[in-house]
Amino acid sequence: MQRQTPQRRAILSVVSAASSPLTAEQVYGAVTEAFPHLALTTVYRGLDAYVDAGLVRRSIYDDGVARYEIAAEHRHFLTCTRCKKSVPLSVCPFEQLEEQLVRETGFQISGHKMEFFGLCPDCAERNEREG
């Protein structure tokens, strides 16, 4: 990985502090508070470098937009298809299944991903009001 600039450290810090995956634009908005002349392309390059280094995970959502989170965390999400808010699940429903699959198949599983899509309570209420 290229050298760690203060801007890249800020990018990683923003992603690390987030409670849910962020878009590059969200990271950009947070980082430009400290570095107002930073270009969006610099944020994309920094995120790409962290993805390549295995520190950040990139997920493409159903809207086609990439979102980024720290790779070390094993989390699953409920994601609203309207406002794109993501809520982390408190448990992993696949841990026992993964262990069983390893025992039964001998497959070396390196990870899995699960995400539920739907409407959050606020958007569901708004949807009902709008008809």
N, C-alpha and C positions, 0 to 999 in steps of 0.2 A: 504494500500500500504506500502511496505517496506520503510525503511528510505531513505531520499534523499541524495545520495552521490554526490560529485562533478561530477562524470562521468554521473550519471543519469540526473543531472541538465543540463549538456552539451548536452546530447541526446535530451532533451526537447527543449533546446534553438535552436539547429540545425533545428528540425522539425518546430518550431515556426517561424523561420526566412525564411523558404523556400517559394518560390512563387508558387510551385506546389508540388504534393505528391512525396516523396522520397522513394527509396528502402532502406532496412536495410544496404546494402553495401554502398550506398551513404551517409547515416548517419554515418556509421563507418568511411568512408574516411574523413569526416569533423571532427569528434570527435577525431580521432587519431592524428590530428595536435596538439592538446593540451595534449592528453593522448596517447603517442606512444605505450605503452605496453598493451593497452586495447584489449581484445579479442572480436572477432565478436559475439561470444555467449553472451557476456555481453550486447552488443547492442541489440540483439534479446530479451534477458530477460528484459531489460529496456523498450523497445518498448511494449512488452507484458504487463508489469506492467501498463504502461500508457494507453494502450487499455482497460485493465480490470478496471482501475479507471475512464474511460470515458473521459480522457483528449486528447487522440489521437485516430483517426479513421484509421482502416486498410481496404484497398480495394484490392481485388485480380483482377488484370487486365487480359485481354484476353491471355496474354503470360504466365499466371500462377504465376506471380511474385507479391508479396504483396508490396503495397506502403502505406506510412504513411503520415498523415496530422493532423493538430490540429482539434479536433472534434468540437470546438465551431463555426468554420467557416462554413457557408452554401455556398458551391461553386459547380459549375458544370464545366466540362472540355471538351475540344476537345483534343483527344490524337492520336498522330501519331502512326500507327501500325508498322512503320519501325524503327524510331529512338527512340520511346517511349516518345518524348517530349510532355508535357501537357500544354495546354494554358487555363487559367480560363476564363469562360464566364462572361461578365459584368452584366448580368441579370439572373434571375431565371424565365424561361418560365412557371413554374408550380405553382407559388404563387396563381394566381387567380383560377386555377383549384383545388388546394388544398382547398381553402376557399369554393368553390362551393361544393366539395365533402363532406366537414364537414357539411354544411347546409343541403344538400340533404340526407345524410345517417346517420348523427349523429356520425359517426366514429371519434374517437380521433386519428388523424394522428400524429405520432411522428417524421416523417421525410420522405424524399425521396432521391433518387439518380438517376442521369442521367449523361450519358457520351456518347459522340459521338466519333467514331473511324474512322480513314481515314488516308490520307497522308498529312503531313504539306507541305507548298509550296516548301521548299528545297528538301524534299524527292520526291515530285511529279515531280519536274524538273529533279532530278537524275534518277528517274524511266523512264521518257520519253527519256533521253539521252541513257540509257542502253538498251532500247527497250523492 
